[in-house]
Amino acid sequence: MSSSSLTVTTWSLEQTSPADLRPAAVPAGDVVIRRAEVPSPEFSRFLYTAVGGDIRWVDRLGLTYDQWREIVERPGAEIWVAYEKGTPAGYVELDPQDDGVVEIVYFGLIPAFRGRRIGGHLLSYGTARAWDLAERWPERVPTKRVWLHTCSLDGEHAMDNYLRRGFRLFDTTITEEPDTPVPGPWPGAHPA
């Protein structure tokens, strides 16, 4: 018996200068973005499952506590969280790489906060923090390139948001992946 699969297109995008960033407008209301300065595997996993549960973010679900801790405690790794009226709405996770490269590893909003103009602002803010990361981590060389990837499983507005913020496409791949059930942030949380 064969299992079903999905055809997934993955697009890799980049900026090569801080001048590439075209910031979105700041949304109305009580929206603030703060860095999670205390490394917390629990908080990181909460954000990951809450944002990615309905769009098939599964690659980190099997990680142990120590593996999560290693990710969040890596020098230069940063998590920036958007809050609306004190409630986490989404996040950007930055991963410093070699030679002044910073990857936006994860970016997204918790489903209840999508479509409220928070995403463009959060992406703008997170990208700016990727560009000035060396100011907070003096052992790092200045950022020369910021990159990310998105795929056909992500939200319908994801690619448009990246392009409007000044990211440029540099690679496209197509793969077949198992068609696993959408996990949701916890069993039964995702509406049918």
C-alpha positions as CSV (number, residue, x, y, z in Angstrom):
1,M,0.0,0.0,0.0
2,S,1.5,3.3,-1.0
3,S,1.1,6.5,1.0
4,S,0.0,9.7,-0.7
5,S,2.3,12.6,-1.3
6,L,2.2,16.3,-1.9
7,T,4.2,18.3,-4.5
8,V,5.8,21.1,-2.7
9,T,7.5,24.1,-4.3
10,T,10.1,25.9,-2.2
11,W,11.3,29.3,-3.0
12,S,14.5,30.8,-1.6
13,L,14.7,34.6,-1.4
14,E,17.3,37.1,-0.3
15,Q,18.3,40.7,0.4
16,T,22.0,41.7,-0.2
17,S,21.8,45.2,1.3
18,P,19.9,46.9,4.1
19,A,18.7,49.3,1.4
20,D,16.7,46.4,-0.1
21,L,14.3,46.4,2.8
22,R,11.0,48.1,2.0
23,P,9.2,48.3,5.4
24,A,5.5,47.9,5.8
25,A,3.4,50.4,7.6
26,V,3.0,49.9,11.4
27,P,-0.4,48.4,12.1
28,A,-3.0,50.4,14.1
29,G,-3.6,49.4,17.6
30,D,-1.5,48.0,20.5
31,V,1.1,46.0,18.6
32,V,4.7,45.8,19.9
33,I,7.6,43.6,18.9
34,R,10.1,42.5,21.6
35,R,13.1,40.2,21.6
36,A,12.8,37.1,23.7
37,E,16.1,37.7,25.5
38,V,16.0,34.8,27.8
39,P,16.5,31.6,25.8
40,S,13.6,29.3,26.4
41,P,13.0,26.0,24.6
42,E,9.4,25.9,26.0
43,F,8.5,29.4,24.6
44,S,10.3,28.7,21.3
45,R,8.4,25.4,20.9
46,F,5.1,27.1,21.8
47,L,5.7,29.8,19.1
48,Y,6.7,27.1,16.5
49,T,3.6,24.9,17.1
50,A,1.1,27.8,17.5
51,V,2.3,29.5,14.2
52,G,3.1,26.5,12.1
53,G,0.6,23.9,13.3
54,D,-1.9,24.5,10.5
55,I,0.7,24.9,7.7
56,R,2.6,21.6,8.3
57,W,5.6,22.8,10.3
58,V,6.7,19.4,11.5
59,D,10.5,19.3,11.1
60,R,11.2,20.3,14.7
61,L,8.4,18.4,16.4
62,G,10.6,15.4,17.2
63,L,13.4,17.4,18.8
64,T,14.4,16.8,22.4
65,Y,14.5,19.5,25.0
66,D,18.3,19.6,24.8
67,Q,18.1,20.0,21.0
68,W,15.7,22.9,21.4
69,R,17.9,24.5,24.0
70,E,20.9,24.2,21.7
71,I,19.0,26.1,19.0
72,V,17.8,29.0,21.2
73,E,21.1,29.3,23.1
74,R,23.3,29.6,20.0
75,P,25.2,32.9,20.1
76,G,23.5,35.3,17.8
77,A,20.3,33.4,17.5
78,E,17.3,35.6,18.2
79,I,13.6,35.3,18.5
80,W,11.5,38.5,18.0
81,V,7.9,38.3,19.0
82,A,4.9,40.4,18.0
83,Y,2.4,41.0,20.7
84,E,-1.1,42.5,20.3
85,K,-2.5,43.8,23.6
86,G,0.1,41.6,25.4
87,T,-0.8,38.4,23.6
88,P,1.8,36.7,21.4
89,A,0.7,37.1,17.8
90,G,3.7,35.7,15.8
91,Y,7.4,35.6,15.6
92,V,10.6,35.8,13.6
93,E,13.5,33.5,14.3
94,L,17.0,34.6,13.2
95,D,19.9,32.2,12.6
96,P,23.3,33.7,12.2
97,Q,25.4,31.8,9.7
98,D,29.0,32.1,8.5
99,D,30.4,35.1,6.6
100,G,27.8,37.7,7.6
101,V,24.8,35.7,6.5
102,V,21.6,35.6,8.6
103,E,18.7,33.3,7.8
104,I,15.1,34.1,8.8
105,V,14.5,30.5,9.8
106,Y,10.9,30.9,10.9
107,F,8.4,33.7,10.4
108,G,4.7,33.7,10.8
109,L,1.6,34.6,12.7
110,I,-0.7,32.6,15.0
111,P,-3.8,31.9,12.8
112,A,-6.1,34.2,14.8
113,F,-3.8,37.2,14.1
114,R,-3.4,36.7,10.3
115,G,-5.0,39.2,8.0
116,R,-4.7,42.1,10.5
117,R,-1.6,43.8,8.9
118,I,0.7,42.5,11.6
119,G,2.7,40.2,9.3
120,G,4.2,42.9,7.1
121,H,5.3,44.9,10.1
122,L,6.7,41.9,11.9
123,L,8.7,40.8,8.8
124,S,10.0,44.3,8.3
125,Y,11.1,44.6,11.9
126,G,12.7,41.1,11.9
127,T,14.5,41.7,8.7
128,A,15.9,45.0,10.0
129,R,17.1,43.1,13.1
130,A,18.8,40.6,10.8
131,W,20.7,43.5,9.2
132,D,21.8,45.0,12.5
133,L,22.4,41.7,14.4
134,A,26.2,42.3,14.7
135,E,25.4,45.4,16.8
136,R,24.0,43.2,19.5
137,W,26.6,40.4,19.0
138,P,30.0,42.1,18.6
139,E,31.7,38.7,17.9
140,R,29.7,38.5,14.7
141,V,30.8,40.2,11.4
142,P,28.3,42.7,10.0
143,T,25.4,41.2,8.0
144,K,26.0,41.1,4.3
145,R,23.0,38.9,3.3
146,V,19.6,38.0,4.7
147,W,17.8,35.1,3.3
148,L,14.8,32.9,3.9
149,H,12.7,30.3,2.2
150,T,8.9,29.8,1.8
151,C,6.9,27.1,0.2
152,S,3.6,26.3,-1.4
153,L,2.3,25.0,2.0
154,D,2.7,28.4,3.6
155,G,0.0,31.0,3.9
156,E,-1.5,32.5,0.7
157,H,0.0,35.9,1.4
158,A,3.5,34.8,2.4
159,M,5.3,35.2,-1.0
160,D,3.7,38.5,-1.7
161,N,4.8,39.8,1.7
162,Y,8.4,38.8,1.1
163,L,8.5,40.4,-2.3
164,R,6.9,43.6,-1.0
165,R,9.5,43.8,1.7
166,G,12.3,43.7,-1.0
167,F,13.3,40.1,-1.0
168,R,14.4,38.7,-4.4
169,L,14.0,35.1,-5.6
170,F,17.2,33.2,-6.1
171,D,16.2,29.5,-6.2
172,T,13.2,27.3,-6.7
173,T,13.0,23.6,-5.9
174,I,10.1,21.1,-6.3
175,T,9.9,18.0,-4.1
176,E,7.5,15.3,-3.2
177,E,6.7,15.1,0.5
178,P,4.5,12.7,2.5
179,D,0.9,13.9,2.8
180,T,0.7,13.8,6.6
181,P,-2.2,15.1,8.6
182,V,-2.0,18.8,9.6
183,P,-0.9,18.5,13.3
184,G,-2.2,21.8,14.7
185,P,-0.7,23.2,17.8
186,W,-2.2,20.3,19.8
187,P,-4.6,17.5,18.9
188,G,-8.0,18.8,18.0
189,A,-7.0,22.5,17.9
190,H,-7.2,22.9,14.2
191,P,-10.7,23.5,12.9
192,A,-12.0,21.0,10.4
